Structure formats: structure tokens, C-alpha cells
């Protein structure tokens, strides 16, 4: 029998590499109360609690937005009284009841009265009354006020505030269409209403645009809390006949969709599946509605319930229109709220609103106050004072001119021509994003420059010294802008690839507001000539940072070396600390780790001595990464990380500093194999980063990618996939769909799909990544080799050995040519080629490749690295096939020992070593030993929900181990039959599967039923 081999998957680096094929948890049957899930959703908005309250159109008229044939039926209460309310007319009907226009005789006001249908069970009517009474205790400007709840005969009613206005559904359709800021402002009011209700323990369950009203003064109110939840309860507890009767009665008013309790287009997956709904479900619905408002299309496409459900499960979110003016940060915020897993959404509705608010709130400008003395001043003097203030303000109006030649129309055209002239597949996307970012940065700089000038010259609330300090900060920011534009104006492939990152790394203009921090960090020499030289060298450091961000490491290194030398000559310690830090960063990028360590340690010690806190924090954070991750001196790196975290938590530190320090700890722990601790730190980093308004979306994407990789190492494929898809969506939004960084996300997602046994979806992702990489970096780049290797692994699993071998050999050729014959990445295609040759019975050739892969892994990664265990298992499989049991056993035992040190006890990778040991036990007729290992392997593979073929392999090995025990013969046959059925159902025509089936049939024939 052929042993199951291990395909080596490579996502481009030691932290991204994955090693086994694990399957997705099988899709559970839906427990939702959805009926006929293939029904076309002609109007996906309609649902159980849909009332289109467009009061502005209805008041004083009997014409409604929808007509009803039975408005004046015997059930109608028009002309009657409900308690103290006189019913005047019908405002709307829905699946649960009717809303009447009524007059409150006691308080003399018009109200809306909702009356449930007669067929609503008394228990559910009681539920409505209880929820309405709870809602009546909530007084919030963005929630429709409930006045009273009770019974009118045998039907429950709720009297509530009557609002003159229109639903958000109609509001968004007005012409001209409201802009994105107006949409966010309006929906934030609705969100505030939801948040207030959540604070009181109430959940809406069916939020959508037609369940919120905006009045003629712009105030928004949310209505219909809890009605959808009650509808779900009704359908789940009613008989089939009762449900059918309600559907027939409601079919005239809800397009036949009343069976969907809630509104499919806005419904979270957990509600579709019939699970308990909490406040995070409202958050999902809110994000769908806001997404639809700002982009004029819903985030999930689907004409049937099944299609919508599938789109949510896959987290396939519609890309925004190409020329949208909606900021990427808004989409990023909404994407989190649209996560399939409620745990991945914002912790609360209020947290979501807090992230939205800065998008529509301009940076605070101090009110310009004109001091006019006493009220007795004459109009002439007051007029002269105003004229003088205007003259002073005019002095502060030249900020835009200071950007001429830096970022003006001429430079814009030069940069556009340079980027588009590269002909790169993603050049147009990059230009669109970079130009908008540079425009925004320039506008912010002009606004800040004007503000700083006016604070001293006009309002006289700021000293000259403070103005000089802030202006010096702005001059450095202008230099950063100038150097970034200079780099982009000479764009070639590397610079275009880094362009969005380069512009995103420009120092935030808002830093020039923080006077206290500027005073602590901008120590200047007393000698004016020395001060002038220091200022010039600091401008040089801005150039170093720009070149490093653009990937121009050689130029940055040369510039940094010169500045360090001049800083030492000048003897200005703060400047030297800054220069050493920048030089260390560049050397780190150049992989000169020893030199980087020396520079960063010197920088940290000097900055700490000077209390130059920002530089000390940045230097020690980078030092911890170099030592703990790149040099794999884990304990030393973690020790430096403690210092980095302490400095990151100093007063006035930017929150991102702590996030970056935590992520550094996470990277070291991941490299060390401590996965739980690594995940905890990365998640904490993401939590901090996302809580900061205006955080770099690419930084968030990087953290999501890191978390996805840790989860992947833990064998948690679904969680990993959720994070990786969020990272992909952010990168596509920020960089465009053809950027190489998008290919990185696609590659890692492809690896997860491979582990889940989803071969065709995996190939789709990997082939898209290959196209992007070949177009972006050329066909001979190591990243192209990574993708070729992974495509080959999928083809091998599909039994397409010749195609797989071709991909592996192309990957090997590129890796050896570019990285050298002994680079650890070379081990991946070597292993895979060896496995294919083994399947093709070319044993001697296979042995050469597998031994070479093991040698390279040991030499490059160290003897105890999990990748070394992978190579040991592959070689052990070949030796087992040759009957070299002692050698194979040693390899399996060593591999298992390494895996048990580095991985969780139920990690899927352990099953490979265990099955190898079990097979050796069977061959030696050591059945108790074989059974022990096989039992554990079966448990791991069954619990990990791996592909049926791999579970079948483990079960058949266990059957063979049990086969000679008379007491276990029945169980052994059952296991073997399960294995046979799984392999037969797989439908694969490859040789390996045929051999598996032949062997299990032969075994069953030799072990008849007892």
C-alpha cells in the first residue's frame, strides 16, 4: 500500500508556511425557519416586520405607498376606539399586524397604533406587550417613543410616536442622491438608537432602511424593536398548519416572503441558520444598510436565500465601484461589521459608531474671537478692529504657495506619467490611490500651517516660540512630502509596488499639534551654526525614511551612513540616536542582522540616556524583532520586548506603538512555536490598532494576516480564513486588485483551502495569485516560485502527477537561481518532487531529493524546527516502503517529538508521524503498539474534520492493527468498510486511490465477518 505523502505548501516565508491537508468542517444543515430557500428574492428587503412608514406622504390622505384590497374589511378598526385612541385611518400593513393613524383623546395628539393580527397567539401578544413596555422606558431621540401597550379586545396594540417624515429607504432615493458623508451622518443617528436599546438589553432583529424614519428636520428614529424576534418565535413554535395559514394571509402584502423572519438582504448568517440573535446581529444589518447607502449597492449579491447564505458563508463582499469617492477607511470599518463570525465584528454598536465618527468630523478649528473691548465701543472702532484682524489673517494665507514645486499640478502630472509609464498591471490602481492620498496630505498640511500661524498672529493665544516649534515640525513634514514625490516621480517597478505604503508612511500632520511632545523631542543646540547643521541632517533622515519605505535600501543605507558619521562629528547626541535608529532600520531591511543589532542597541541606549523617548521606543522595538525573530534568539528578543512594551505604554505615546510592540512579541512567540501566546499578543495588537481613528488600513491588514497565520498553525482553518479574507478585502481596497500584496493574501487563502481539501477553489485563488505575481514582478521571482509550488501541491492531490512535477521543477529552478541552492525555501519543491517520484516508483531518485530537502532544512532552520519534522516524515514514508523499518521508525519518532514540542496535542500534523509508527508496528506484528498510535491518529483526524480520504486512511490503518484480535474483528471490519466507502465516494481516478481500494478489498476478503 502507498503511504500518504506530505505536500509542502509555501506562502513565502517561515511564518507563513503550512504543511498538511486538512478539511473544512462539513456544512451543517440550516436550522433556520427559512422555507423554500431557492425562491427568487424579487424584493429582498421585505420581511416579517416590514412596514413602509412614509408618513410624510400618507398624512391626510387615504392613498398609500402600497394598496391593500382589504383596508376596509371586517378586521379594520378605522372609526373605532382603541382605549383612549380614536382610529382615523390605516398607515400600513405588515406580516404581523396593521399600523393605524390615531388620535390620543386624553393628551390631544396624533399617534401611530400598531395592532397585531387576530391569529397571533396570546403568548406572543403578551411578548409584544412586555417588549413594548420595556421600550417605553427607553427615552432616546433616535428611537420612536412608545407611549402605551395593552389589548384591544383579543388583540395586542402598541401606541407610539407618529413621525412626519420618510423612511431611509426613500430618503436615499432622492435626487440628487445624498453623498457618503450625509449617509454616514444619518445612519449614525440610527446607530445611536440601536446602541441605546442594546444598553437596555433589547435587540432589534430586523434593522433595515425601511425600519428607520428621518423627519423633515433631519432627525432619525428607529422603530419595530423585537418584532422580528417575536415572528421567529411564532414560526418555530407554531404548527405547520398555523404557519401556512399565516403565510396565506400575509402573501398579499409581503411578496410571499413572510416566511423569512427578518429580512434576507440585511440578515446575518447566524439568523439565517436559526441561531440566537444578539446585538451583533443588529450591527451586521446596520452595516449592510450603510454599505448600500454609500455605494448604491448591497455588499452581498444573491437572488435566492441559498445564494445569500452562500455569499455570507464565503464572506464574498462586492467590490466598491471603481471611481468611488467613499474613503477606504469607511469600507474597512463596515467590513468588520459584516464579518460572518459575530466574534469578529465590533464588540458593541457604540464601538462601531466611535470608529465612524472621525470620518465625518472635521479636525477641530478654534473659534476666531475678535476682542472688541466693552459694549460701549463705537461701530467705527469695531469695524477697524475687524479690518485689522482680516489683515492679520491675510498674512497666514500663503501656505498653499509653500507647496509649489512639491505637490502642485506640475508635479502631479510628472508622478502620474512616471507611475502609468511603467506599464505595470496595477499602475492605474496605484495612481488613483496615491494621488488621492497626496492631495489629502497636502490639504491637511495647508490647513495646519494656516492654523499655527493664526494661533499666534491673529488670535494671539500661542507664543512665538511655540509657533516656531510647530512650524519646524511642519517644515519636516513638507520635506517628507517632497522626498516622497521625488521618489514617485522617478517610479519604476519597485517604487510603484511600494507607492501606497510610502505615502501611507508620511508622518501625520496632526503630530505638529502636540506641543509637549515636540518640546521633549526637538532638542536644539545652543550654537546657531550647529543648530542649522542639525536641522539639515534631520531633513536628510527624512530622505532615508522615504527611501526605505520605497524599497530603495542601497540608497538609504549610503545616506544613513553619511548622516551617522556627521552626527558623531558634530557631537549632537539626540541626532546621533535618531541617525543610528534609521541606519539600523535600513540594515534590517537589507538582512544585515548583526550590524542592525549593533546600530539599534546603540540608538536605544543613547536615546534612553537622553530621555528621547520616541526614538528609544522605536529602536528597542525593532531591536527585539531583529534579535528574537530574525536571529531566532528568542529569549533575548523577548527580554528586549519587555522594554519595548514598557516604553510604548509611556504617557503621551501613540497607541499604535503598543500595538506594534505586541505584534513584535507575537512574531517572536510564533517563531518560537508558542502559538497560544502569539495569538493573544497579535489579537491584542489588532484590538488597539482598530480602536485608533484613522489607523493605517494596511497595518490592520498586516495584523489580520498575522493572526490568520497563527490560527493556521493551530489547525483552525475557518478562523484563519475569516481573518485572511478580511486582510484580502482591505488590501484590495487600499492597493487595487492587481497588487503583489493582494497576491500574498490570495496565496495564503489558497493554502487554507488546500488544507480543507477544496482543490478547485484553492486552484482558483492560487492561479489568480500567479497571474498577479508574474505580471507584477516577472516570471523569475521567488514569489512566483512560491505560487508554482503550491499549485503543484494541489495538482498532486488531484492525481495529476505530471502537471504537478512540472510546477515543482519550475519552482525549484527559480528558487535555486535567485536564492541559492541551500536556502530553506528550496526544501519545499525538493520535498514535493521527491513525493511525486515516489508515487511514480522512481525510488532512488526520490530518495536523493528527500534526503537533500532534510539536509537543507536542518542546516537552515535548526534540528528542532517543525519543518524539519515534515522532511523527516516524507523520508520516513519512502524508507518504510523500502522495508527499512529501523531507519523509518527513528525518523517518525524524532518527528513526533519535535511536533509535540511545537504544536498542540490535537494538531493534524501529528497524525502523519503516528500513522507512520502504526504502520511499522503492523509490519513487525507489534499490534498493541500499532493500535495505540493508530487510535490516536484516528481521533486527531476525525476531530479535525479532515478530508474523508485522510480519515479513511487512518481508519484502515487502525483496522489492520485490530484485525488479528478476535475480540476486535467486528470493529476492524467496520473501520475498513468505512474507509472503502470513503475512497469510493471520492470519485478519484488516480493510481493511489485505486491502490487503496484494491488493498482494502483484499483485506476485507481475508477478514470475513465474525
Steps between C-alpha positions, in 0.01 A plus 500: 500500500624851418539721803346846503765758411535854615472785255709795608305824467687827499347843558821687475673499835563292809207657684259429215595144410243228548543130475198271495168451326207553734135527408234758569236407754212353307219740430231453764138486398330832557288518813340827397128542449558582134269325258555437128857638506525506119212745464603804297534810717337756273496745789745369762414783736152379588469293813284418796510845655505714187287813524585777257419795725531793265281721716584814306320351198212340690375764740161644414448259212365155444754424225781276617837404357354148466128433451307237693174348383377433852570838661133531592444133581321380808834491680559869444481721809460828307236711675526304824679567826797313645505601862532879498607507133255579219600319180506734198648287223754240397866592467629159395470125527757229554531132568443544874232766513362837391616851588223757546499877503327588828424794729574498874183643654660554839820680397372649176762367260522275198668164552572182308334188641623155398243221543597135456300266276238280666691179424798600713498270802428655842848410626660692218267794553611503862860497378436808283337685787790418733760613247305817425478581870876452526550724198273763655755537779762591239487866412749573223481756219578233240244240608128538429343568839252241627212653697284206599451126442198286577209310347213605278258213545689188403788681330812664638580858407786744542453877483806694395631829376374600154784645295457728200768389257621226273680171541873483435409275206326794334742761629794338320308500171457877488672697226771601507603192696643585845880489522686247712550742790128576515428127500742438785355791701144375458582137573705595805178634648331168434803326647475714812143380543606139462787548746266653758262206468787253529604668825153413632532138387274536196583373151325616184541179292385661173676833450483627142444833321121472514509455879648845560333836431661838442276798569496831318757639746749223431443303821501122462299254707514120503181299540373141524734370771458131573225430248714274283613305809139443590425390143780246519365370829154473348611298202724272703225423751198481268365202315554461128132579441520821701812608312336428166187692602707804600695483175177491296362793690818704462581407142318800356711746691850359510572350158490152646805548718339514840637157578838666526492633854718800455612647171739281299698780340589643843499179704820362659595140436428391858141620459467312169621188680243539776746583776441742785526863389678761710609861455771395256228389261360853501852625431524278191163626370602860566823453302313346206264798494776760527710321237199507268446869569855616425577267206149475348524120512481236768816323618368150429357397164230235486157445351407207721534425868751227426709738290499766772591242760786369288635851445499568874667168578775575248519867608489599133435871517436707188793722405421873510446687173834578337467879512338524841583797719411308815818476713657159538494536879119503496490174305755348739279593797193352333682181401563417863133549581416269208716213626327162485620408849331728759818481711690677222261798488532816708460423871200734527290727284651795684853387409396498134353850528817624670700386196258664255485836676849631404419445132237774504644727772747757369809565706407751764574859408507747787237766476643831376417750768530874440562696818302824474535638852176604669153522358540879494747481210374685196420324176790686336757362743349152481513516122864604512572207733342257257697645213821463697417137580434437131838652415671271752316199364617589151858460621421132570349425160813395309533139611396355164775694323759324717408171331566631149750271332440241772141396432330715241350435159840473333633243746168314488536456124861383538412238759198381302711462187774315687266250669282432197807490278625185671222307328449288812168323533421685822643840403162666437357375831812621679484845342135540592572425865831684528372819338203518735720440804751765396219750439362431845842531663569831326160638605559397861844663494359829365223499760743433784748762378223760488378398844847527656552844351160633603534368855787743554448780247121533507362356822815565706439187706835336419854624567751568225720220637217249475421615149866454402500150649187398312619662177826303526289185525302603193820572307616145565163369385532708184843345442346155542234586243762640262721192522208263455393686186860501374517122535167451325592737218776254404283195545595153386359162601634490857390855573152446360458185707590696814322822400188463715710393798739790440224760501333331796824527697512880476503641854149607606458876485308485828827431682581868463214578743665319792717777639608313814631205300671730250674683783631174643622365166634800314803585712704763314866600554561845641757581230299637202743357243484154654123529525485576127711193419286280727185623325652417160602151612153435639365582155746240372348244738161574348650402164637178653154407631345578163752290309456213744121511468541495121722191515813693392719339763842557345440874457355525850797314649752732334310810615462369856868412530598855407258655750622275783859605430412871495288470816793341683727782380254765616461327836124562513380194690124521420574516128743209527236285672254582221755427227607168653137395521441575132821323400398196705159492330663506156750227589215290629328530161828397337508188723829620654377387840822523702566858387135591553514366855806711580347820359164451668650417839724810485203712399282367779761544774587852390137608461407350838785689664376824341134422580437522126202271552357466149834398348581267791163327461531458124860377517443238771185375329693438178789355698270246664377384159849470352631301797195291585363428155763547231789364706275249680646593842156475646564564868723800435243641260219456751710676762545799269126483428422564866690826476326584174158445657588709805606793280199459273276546805666824611286814539420672168615206290294433191276192543643341185835469677358251749329311217829473309684385812237233568519383140876470536451277804249296301744453212773377733266260679373364170856442385564329833194278454296638792183543298242584767711781642582626150131515414415685820758771429404542134131528588571757769704697245213493252253610765714804584571586138135485395394721790714789375315730259679532168718192546684389188276236337805315368629470856168345599524264203849393606379419851202307364739306277724426799206373704387288208841339479507418871153347479613302198792361700249400767292311245204743535432537131162673516616769742815547295298536182278766655799716595683443174196598296464821698866574433448429130200734481696782664800450273283493188334821612824676595729371225276386214426145383826452306753591768761241611389530862155385390669194352652426841154489655365287216787255540440456872125460448577242234711309752209493747267371231755229417505399864122479487513269199333759275723444201323700228433812713862481615622484140284799412663710774852378427475550124375854550796560731734358236363734231541800727854408598620421149362830371630698797850362564578284199509122450835438678417649840507287820139595571401345168680183607299494824174502306621243246592267785159533661314444173710187452395376844132528404555328165678214680203453730278482193717221363641715217858393563661617176350849529595515866859398425529772236391768749733370772798494265432855378478615862826324590683653205395853597578454871847361436579767241389797712546385862778246471510123528497491883220745577227350724231573242675264259397213728134544405520405131769241579262323738215516256705373206612210718141417585392499134795280403407262780147475360652430158711215648826686431625411844872577469436844350237572763744406777758749372250787499355421842840462667615829351186676625561369853863614494407852390222532760725386785785728398288809444236467772658292774438141600183568708300706250154363399598520132781256572237259637312532171806398302563211739149365443533515122830314511361253753209419267745407225718288729190321631408413145848355449465286814769694688294501819766593756607810307140601434400450864778730622391772260133470604585504873729802464236679293229425757719631781561826314130538418390436858737775617379755245134420430175446693434135592211470252674671208439318168873477426552254786284240325763461228771392744258282694380316190857436394575342836175299486587360157842391624333329797271310262791386284681376811179342632520721809125551492453661842756769414344546157152527649608764753645727230216440254227570758655838571538579129135415432388721789706793371376470143136452595508794741676718243226437242759418238424379146320163505787336310747585778261387772453180298876438493523526879199273549642233270835506681311452827297216344824324404633546854183345646450229240678216681311553827188277498326734744554795268423333166154657460632847572793446265267405212278800572801734483623341178155525341479867599837556335394317184179703476685829546754420229226383266298817559800718426462414132870542434657310211862543611718195549541550873126489568461189285779332696337599830169348386668184375684452826198555723289260289774240526519549878123470539502178297761357735316610814140379467232614740497304828 
